[in-house]
Every structure is written in C-alpha cells, then in structure tokens.
Amino acid sequence: MAAPLAGGARLGIGSVMPTVAAFYRFAPFPDPDALRAPLLAVCEAAGARGSILLASEGINGTIAASRDGIAAVIAHIRTLPGCAGLTWKRAEAPALPFGRIKVRLKREIVTLGRPEADPTRTVGTYVAPADWNALIAAPDVAVIDTRNDYEVALGTFVGAIDPRTRSFRDFPDWWARQGNAFQGKRIAMFCTGGIRCEKATSFLKAQGVDEVYHLQGGILDYLEQVPASESLWHGECFVFDQRVSVVHGLEPGTAGLCHGCRAPLTDTDRARPGYEEGVSCHRCHEGLTEETRRGRRERHRQITRALSRG
C-alpha cells in the first residue's frame, strides 16, 4: 500500500472530500504485465492517487479520487479476468492522502512466500460477521489473529491467539512450531480486511488442515455490521490509511502513528522512553543516527508548519 502524505494533497474538486477505496481480489492473471498499462491509464484519467499491486494471483490496492473517479477505476477492474465480483471498502478523507498513482507488478499481492498457498485454487470457509460470534465461542475452535504484533496490540477478538509475528511472512514458521498444538481443533482466522486470511487459510489447507474458517470481509466488516452491544471485539483496529485506527461503526479511533516506523501509537506508547513526536517511538528509536533524527525533526517541522497554514 502507498504511504500517506502527512499533510495530504489537494484533490482540486472544490469542497468535495476525496473517497478512499481499498480492494483486493484473488484471481488468476496469466499475464499481469499486460494489465498494467491500461489500468494505469484509467487511474490517471480518473485523477486517482495511491498504489495498486498486480500479480499472477490477483490485484490489491488502496487509491483515492473523487467519487466518480473511484467508480471509473472500480468499473475497469471488474472487467479483468475473475474480477466481476470485486467488492471494495470506502472511507472519506479531508484531502488526498497519496501523492501519486503507482501500479506495480509483484510476485504476490500479499507476501507469504509459500507457493502452495494459492487462494485462486482453495481457501477456507467464509463466515459472515453475523455468524462469527457463535463460531469463535465454540469450545472446539482455535481462533488465530493473522495480523502483525503491532496491530494485535491495539485490539483483537476475545480469546484470540496472537502469533506475535513481525510480518505476514513469519506466519508459516510460527505454524510449523505451534501447529501440533491445534490438532483436533477447528481453526478460525481473521485479519483487517480479509486478504491475509484468504492466503493463510489456503496455506493451512495445503498443510492438511481440513476445517479452516475465516471472517468474511475481515474485522472491518465485523465492526461495521455487528452492534457494539453484541461484539466480541476489544480495542481498536489498525487501518492502513489516514484514520490510523477505527472502532465500531468504523468511526476513527484514538491511535496515532509513529512517523518513523509507521506503527500505531496509544497514549501509553507516547509516554514510553524513545518516543519523540515525528521522529521515533519505543519500537524504532534504537539505532537511529543523529543525522536521521535531525532529518526527521526537520520533516516534522515542515509538516507542522504546512498544516498550520492549512
């Protein structure tokens, strides 16, 4: 995903707030390179900014544009092989959170590094948000959070197992060490929007795990559809856009962002040693050179100055 600009770029469409669209689709693309130029042209014509990944396994992206611009890009993507049913998640932003549009070719649209994990061939069983509570409350179900450790720290489902992975690529190694502990259990997995779970459930199916389930639409659909009074979610959900985190109803949460390592920050994190606004946090301060610190301080000063000018 493209990194947001701290100050935001103007959309140039009057007072209309830009729409941010996040989407993915696992679909077999025999020649993803042939899809790149036409998609980039559509994005440029629509005034879209952000980042889109293409691979032989599908498409993954987050872009921002006017409402009509987003509609034009989504309409084009739905003409690609296997993408007619593409769904996407909408958010609004006060300004364009991305500086340019990039359409890149990758080996995978979400990196796991295990070719046997192929959601275009097999995935786990989708579970609608309305049915999720009953599944994860069952005594024979092990609930696994497939997100990174800094995401889990903000919030997760009651009773969920945290693999404490630093990146999604670490998940297969964690399973190799811990998988035997789940023999005889049904496995329920979840992530932010669903993409990592599709890859992770496909991986577990390839490892011979028969009953694997995952939350359809991810945590975001759950928080949008399940009332807070019935929720088994605790905390906030980290998102990869200008909101940083969301709570029930997809309302913005309270988390901030470390502009050094892009990890979310709670009020407790801001009080820990190593935190300096715009420079570092307790996760990334060690090993920074003084030159890097000076550069980040200057960047933060310029951003603060630009924001104060509107």
C-alpha positions, 0 to 999 in steps of 0.5 A, a space after each residue: 500500500 502507498 504511504 500517506 502524505 502527512 499533510 495530504 494533497 489537494 484533490 482540486 474538486 472544490 469542497 468535495 472530500 476525496 473517497 478512499 477505496 481499498 480492494 483486493 481480489 484473488 484471481 488468476 492473471 496469466 499475464 499481469 504485465 499486460 494489465 498494467 498499462 491500461 489500468 494505469 491509464 484509467 487511474 490517471 484519467 480518473 485523477 486517482 492517487 495511491 498504489 495498486 499491486 498486480 500479480 499472477 494471483 490477483 490485484 490489491 490496492 488502496 487509491 483515492 479520487 473523487 467519487 466518480 473517479 473511484 467508480 471509473 477505476 472500480 468499473 475497469 477492474 471488474 472487467 479483468 479476468 475473475 474480477 466481476 465480483 470485486 467488492 471494495 471498502 470506502 472511507 472519506 478523507 479531508 484531502 488526498 492522502 497519496 501523492 501519486 498513482 503507482 501500479 506495480 507488478 509483484 510476485 504476490 499481492 500479499 507476501 507469504 512466500 509459500 507457493 502452495 498457498 494459492 487462494 485462486 485454487 482453495 481457501 477456507 470457509 467464509 463466515 459472515 460477521 453475523 455468524 462469527 460470534 457463535 463460531 469463535 465461542 465454540 469450545 472446539 475452535 482455535 481462533 488465530 489473529 493473522 495480523 502483525 504484533 503491532 496491530 494485535 496490540 491495539 485490539 483483537 477478538 476475545 480469546 484470540 491467539 496472537 502469533 506475535 509475528 513481525 510480518 505476514 511472512 513469519 506466519 508459516 514458521 510460527 505454524 510449523 512450531 505451534 501447529 501440533 498444538 491445534 490438532 483436533 481443533 477447528 481453526 478460525 482466522 481473521 485479519 483487517 480486511 480479509 486478504 491475509 486470511 484468504 492466503 493463510 487459510 489456503 496455506 493451512 489447507 495445503 498443510 492438511 488442515 481440513 476445517 479452516 474458517 475465516 471472517 468474511 470481509 475481515 474485522 472491518 466488516 465485523 465492526 461495521 455490521 455487528 452492534 457494539 452491544 453484541 461484539 466480541 471485539 476489544 480495542 481498536 483496529 489498525 487501518 492502513 490509511 489516514 484514520 490510523 485506527 477505527 472502532 465500531 461503526 468504523 468511526 476513527 479511533 484514538 491511535 496515532 502513528 509513529 512517523 518513523 516506523 509507521 506503527 500505531 501509537 496509544 497514549 501509553 506508547 507516547 509516554 514510553 522512553 524513545 518516543 519523540 513526536 515525528 521522529 521515533 517511538 519505543 519500537 524504532 528509536 534504537 539505532 537511529 543516527 543523529 543525522 536521521 533524527 535531525 532529518 526527521 525533526 526537520 520533516 516534522 517541522 515542515 509538516 507542522 508548519 504546512 498544516 498550520 497554514 492549512 
